[in-house]
Amino acid sequence: MLDFMAAQSKLPRSVQSKTSKLILQLKSDPSAHGINWETIEGARDRHMKSARVDLHHRAIVYERGGVLVLLWVDKHDDAYRWARNRVVEINPTTSSVQVSDLGLIEIAQENANKASLERSAVGKLFQAFSDKDLSRVGVPESLFPAVRAMSTDIDLEAAKSGVPADAYDALSAWRLGLLSTRRSKSLASDPSRP
């Protein structure tokens, strides 16, 4: 929802107003005819839909089990482009809603793999951490291969915009030595602990 609000704030005032009206309409009656729902062709997440803001703008909405989450709003083609490579997951450990851009992750993974071939003697950044460790700190399972391919801090930084913020922060904390696997276990069992 924060990305949605940030995207909305960049639109012209008249479109912001129409977007606000759409939000109220979705809240009161998401099945209303004026919303004009569309499925996003080629989307990696089948629960991604778009709703008309006006003739030129679409809101991207994640719809599952009757729950709607507003993710993005933009010009029609830009909104669809934004939605195509993104997937939404509920992290089973942290219960956070995570939006990942698989396209950016795949590019970062390809770059990491190419660089890894060039410097095969260099170890992977997160080779000491198990899948369970990655999951505990919020890394979506779909991103495990990309995270496993990272060899340098540059690889991690290149993937930043495709990794959910909470997962990126945890990976960065590991790299800086601010988080150990023992600490990640205590965070997973009691996220309110300092």
C-alpha positions in Angstrom: 0.0 0.0 0.0 2.9 2.4 0.6 4.2 1.9 -2.9 0.6 2.6 -4.1 0.4 5.9 -2.1 3.9 6.9 -3.4 2.9 6.3 -7.0 -0.4 8.1 -6.5 1.3 11.2 -5.1 3.4 11.5 -8.3 0.2 11.7 -10.5 -1.4 15.0 -11.5 -3.9 16.3 -8.9 -7.0 15.4 -11.1 -5.8 11.8 -11.4 -5.1 11.6 -7.6 -8.6 12.7 -7.0 -10.0 10.0 -9.4 -7.8 7.4 -7.7 -9.2 8.4 -4.3 -12.7 8.0 -5.6 -11.7 4.5 -7.0 -10.4 3.5 -3.5 -13.7 4.5 -1.9 -15.6 2.7 -4.6 -13.5 -0.5 -4.1 -14.2 -0.2 -0.3 -17.9 0.2 -0.7 -18.7 -2.1 -3.7 -15.8 -3.8 -5.5 -18.2 -5.4 -8.0 -19.6 -2.1 -9.3 -19.6 -1.9 -13.1 -17.8 1.4 -13.3 -14.6 -0.2 -11.9 -13.9 -2.1 -15.1 -11.7 -4.9 -13.9 -9.1 -6.4 -16.3 -6.8 -9.4 -16.0 -3.2 -8.5 -16.7 -2.0 -10.6 -19.6 1.4 -12.1 -19.1 1.4 -11.4 -15.3 3.4 -13.9 -13.3 0.9 -13.6 -10.5 -2.6 -14.6 -11.6 -4.1 -12.6 -8.7 -2.9 -9.3 -10.2 -5.8 -7.3 -11.7 -6.2 -3.8 -12.9 -9.0 -1.3 -12.2 -9.8 1.8 -14.3 -9.0 5.1 -12.7 -9.7 7.0 -15.9 -9.2 6.5 -19.7 -5.4 6.7 -19.3 -4.6 5.4 -15.8 -5.0 2.0 -14.1 -4.7 0.9 -10.5 -3.0 -2.5 -10.0 -4.8 -4.5 -7.4 -4.0 -7.9 -5.8 -7.2 -9.8 -5.4 -7.3 -13.1 -3.5 -10.1 -14.7 -1.5 -12.2 -11.5 -1.5 -9.3 -9.4 -0.1 -8.1 -6.4 -2.2 -4.6 -4.9 -1.8 -3.8 -1.8 -3.8 -0.3 -2.1 -5.1 0.4 0.5 -7.8 -1.2 3.2 -10.0 0.2 4.7 -13.2 -0.5 5.4 -16.8 -2.1 2.3 -18.4 0.9 0.8 -20.1 3.3 1.7 -17.3 1.0 0.1 -14.7 0.8 -3.1 -16.7 4.5 -3.2 -17.2 5.0 -2.7 -13.4 2.6 -5.6 -12.7 3.8 -8.2 -15.1 7.0 -9.4 -13.3 5.8 -8.9 -9.8 4.5 -11.6 -7.4 2.8 -11.2 -4.0 3.5 -13.6 -1.2 2.6 -13.8 2.4 5.8 -14.8 4.2 4.9 -17.8 6.4 7.4 -16.8 9.1 7.0 -13.1 9.4 3.4 -12.8 8.1 4.4 -9.8 6.0 2.9 -9.1 2.6 5.9 -9.1 0.2 5.9 -7.8 -3.4 8.9 -9.1 -5.4 10.0 -8.1 -8.9 11.1 -11.3 -10.4 12.4 -9.6 -13.5 14.9 -7.5 -11.6 15.9 -10.5 -9.5 16.5 -12.6 -12.6 18.7 -9.9 -14.1 20.6 -9.6 -10.9 21.0 -13.4 -10.7 22.2 -13.6 -14.3 24.8 -10.9 -13.6 25.9 -12.6 -10.4 26.2 -15.9 -12.3 28.3 -14.3 -15.0 30.5 -12.6 -12.5 30.7 -15.8 -10.5 32.1 -17.7 -13.5 34.8 -15.0 -13.9 35.8 -15.2 -10.2 35.0 -18.8 -9.4 37.3 -18.8 -6.4 35.0 -16.3 -4.6 32.4 -17.8 -2.3 28.7 -16.9 -2.3 27.6 -14.2 0.1 24.9 -16.3 1.8 26.4 -19.8 1.5 26.6 -20.2 5.3 22.9 -19.7 5.7 20.3 -22.4 5.3 16.9 -22.0 3.5 15.4 -22.0 6.9 17.6 -19.0 8.0 16.6 -17.1 4.8 12.9 -17.8 5.5 13.2 -16.7 9.1 14.2 -13.2 8.2 11.6 -12.8 5.5 13.2 -13.9 2.2 10.5 -15.3 0.0 11.2 -18.8 -1.1 10.9 -17.8 -4.8 14.0 -15.6 -4.2 16.2 -18.3 -2.7 18.0 -19.1 -6.0 18.8 -15.4 -6.7 20.0 -14.8 -3.1 22.1 -18.0 -3.3 23.8 -16.7 -6.6 25.0 -13.5 -5.0 28.8 -13.3 -4.7 29.4 -9.6 -3.8 27.8 -6.7 -2.1 27.3 -5.2 -5.6 25.1 -8.2 -6.5 23.0 -7.6 -3.4 22.7 -3.9 -4.1 21.7 -4.6 -7.8 18.8 -6.8 -6.6 17.6 -4.3 -4.0 14.6 -3.0 -5.9 13.3 -6.5 -6.6 13.6 -7.8 -3.0 11.0 -7.0 -0.4 12.3 -4.3 1.9 12.3 -6.4 5.1 14.2 -9.2 3.4 16.7 -6.8 1.9 17.3 -5.2 5.3 17.9 -8.6 6.9 20.3 -9.6 4.2 22.2 -6.3 4.5 22.3 -6.7 8.3 23.9 -10.2 7.9 26.5 -8.8 5.5 27.4 -6.1 8.1 27.5 -8.6 10.9 24.6 -7.0 12.7 22.4 -10.2 12.5 23.5 -13.8 13.3 21.5 -16.9 12.5 20.9 -17.2 16.3 19.5 -13.7 16.3 17.3 -14.4 13.3 15.8 -17.5 15.1 14.9 -15.3 18.1 13.3 -12.7 15.9 11.3 -15.3 14.1 10.0 -16.8 17.4 9.2 -13.3 18.9 9.3 -10.4 16.4 8.5 -7.9 19.1 11.8 -8.6 20.9 14.4 -5.7 20.5 
